[in-house]
């Protein structure tokens, strides 16, 4: 008898070891979403809902925005809406610029590690 095959196991999702608002190498994957957000912020016809959705697509930015109002748990759309209302455009700009700086530093650190040959510990 042929038994049905079990579907292959899916790889477990990567566990985030840093707080949600700290940049990790995995956050470099959201650069396209950052570009989309910057384009929307430059568009006078972009809706608030569209901006909120784009920010939710960048989890580290959403976490930074809600952290500014004292929330350190998981980000919900309602918390993000409250945070953006509280921090305003200037607060969002500040968080976005800080995020871009941290992403740039993270990328440079990764490039430096790849360019350097492995050295034995203690050297």
Secondary structure by P-SEA (a helix, b strand, c coil): cccccccccccccccccccccccccccccaaaaaaaaaaaaacccccaaaaaaaaaacaaaaaaaaaaacccccccaaaaaaaaaaacaaaaaaaaaaaaaaaaaaaaaaaaaaacccccccc
